[in-house]
Amino acid sequence: MLTIEQLILLIISYIANTFSAFAGGGAGLIQLPMLIFLGLPLSIALATHKVASVALGVGATIRHLRSGYLIPKF
């Protein structure tokens, strides 16, 4: 059973992640609330989410570098 504090935290994180998803960070819309629902403390869930976001960014950068879409001088 969720406590009132956990419910408020869930709602706030959902709203924040929704705005983040609009700006291009769609993974956080589902990942962070699910990590919290799975019982991880907020600090560990947030750290796990941020590490995953960095890994996704690095992977996307490598893919774009290999595809030739990036202009190195720019």
C-alpha positions, 0 to 999 in steps of 0.5 A: 500500500502506498503512503501519501508521501509515496503517492505525492512523489509518484505524481510529481515524478510523473509530471516532471518526466512528462515534461522531460519526455516532451523535450526528448527524454522519453525513457524517463517517462516510464523508467523512473516511476517504475523504478520507484514502484519496484521499491528502490529509494528515490536517490537510487532510482534517480541515479540508475535512471541518469546512468541509463540516460547517459548510456543512451546518449553515448550510444546515440552519439556513436551511431550518429558519428558512424552514420556521417550525419554529424559535421565535425567542423560545425 
